[in-house]
Amino acid sequence: MLKNRIEMRDHSAEGRLFFRRTLVAYIGMVVLMLVLLGNLYYLQVESYETYQTRSNDNRIRVVPVAPPRGLIYDANGVLLAENRPVYSLEIVPEETEDLEKTADELITLLALPEGTKERFLAEVKRQRRFKPVPLFEKLTEYQVALFSVNQHNYPGASIEAYLKRYYPFGDTLTHALGYVAKINTRDVERLDKEDKLANYAATKDIGKQGVEKFYEDQLHGVAGYQEVEVNNRGRVVRTLKFQPPEPGKDIYLNIDIRLQLKAQELLAGRRGAIVMMDPNTGAILAMESSPSYDPNLFVTGISSTNYSALLNDPARPLVNRTTQGIYAPASTVKPMMAVMGLNEGAITPNYRYFGGPSFSIPGTTKKFRDWRRWGHGWLDVYRAIEVSADTYFYDLAYRVGIDKIHSYMTKFGFGQYSGVDLYEETKGVMPSRDWKMARWRQPWYQGDTISIGIGQGYWSSTPIQLAKAISILTQNGHDVTPHLLKSTASADGVVNAPINPNVAIAAKSDTYWQVAKDGMWRVINGHEGTGRRAFANTPYKAAGKSGTAQVVGLKENQVYNAATTKVEHRDNALFVAFAPFEAPKAVVALVLENAGGGSAMGAPVARHMLDAYLLPPEPQLPPAPSKPSTPSPDQREARPNEEPRTPARQP
């Protein structure tokens, strides 16, 4: 009976339940609609301006545009650093059906180096697919032409041109110009600290050395920008506004490329440095450090193999020897020592001293030998400079003392930065009591002073310091600051580099300067002068001073023999000179490492540099024909009265 019972449904109750549920759902929908409408009102009305700005920010992008880098010229307008187009093969991944196949075919077609595909695919992963990715940069003109002929076979691939720095004279000016290279992490940190990073948003390269680094702010320019509209995928739809960049300023250097090439020729195969400058203004006319290297290697990214070769080269080509090379100045400082002695009353123009084979401090037995084993006999200051008598200046240094020497030589620029517009410079050492105590924890001894008297001992300097010191001497004590920059060209005109008019040393009498200069005149023009042979028969009058710097010390009874001495232990040859004597236009300071005597090896180099500057260039012969040709009878008859020509003089 119970199993056959039929349960009756309460339709009325179910209807009430359905109604309640429907009402709740309806109310919920109404509430949600009100919330949605409220949010729409808030977004469209209350926050209209805020979200319109944010929408525009997503739709409109500001793309920075790199400014063209300023050019660098020599004093006569010869281009030393230019911007050349570099061709890059780029592929847009989304426009290429089979990316790897396309890359393989292009690598085979253009004979691209190994590893190109791997670097390309790695870069593709870091970029959006609609952006072009470089497959290979630095394409040759032949490769560009070859691709252009076959471009229709490679959709999505194209050639793009960019401006890259190029140095047409290669390694001739590397240490003066420096180079540009890719911006690295340290550059970014420095630019950010100096609040300049925004100006480099579109720039890939920055000055790393030399003039390129020192005048980076002038050469770089000001970045421009373009406002572009993009779609939701970030693709550029159109350009809305374009603000062109402000190009970097062109700069002109004081360097004369003709003199620079001459200096490079004279130092070919040698280790050393040459500085030539105008003593009146400090303008650097030539600055050559040898050996050098090609800066173009760094512009496009130097390989690890090439960089390791430069870094491990025992000749140290990366060092700028003109401003960073540390050498004992040797006897080149004797004219400045003479000015000090005259000004301090330790000597007079007529003071006579007997220069024997050696000098000893009173009360001691240690002998400081003269370079001439039998001495020089009676000497005044003129002859002491002319023959470079060591004993005369040993005695002078002993009687004046290290304190006065340090004071005077510091004013000549030794132990100080020269002020040259390069960051790559060292100060050398102008020793003093305090310096020795700080460096060696030892007091200063009288014996230390004796070697200082001839530019040896603890004293070390750079070629640029020697050039500055001699320039101050020629200007009777007026300070001279070496500088490479001649002028800066911009839309506002030409801005010339400033000249330092300050007085470095105030002598008690101008005749003291003349005494030192007359002694240097006798070095070249006197019958005993150490530079007389190298400067024989010059059509101009010059003055100079030789120097031979010991690299390693000798025992008291040891005799120096270059033939039995290791090359790296042989003497350095130095020479300083200026000309014309009455109104100097050029000063030369040079160092030849381990070359021997300054008079024999250094003086001829100085002569060649002054000749190149002061004398007109010799005429050049026209290039000879590859094959000699015999004129036809008709040609001979056309000029029956022609006289035979005298060939031009060979350079």
Disulfide bonds with the S-S distance in Angstrom:
none
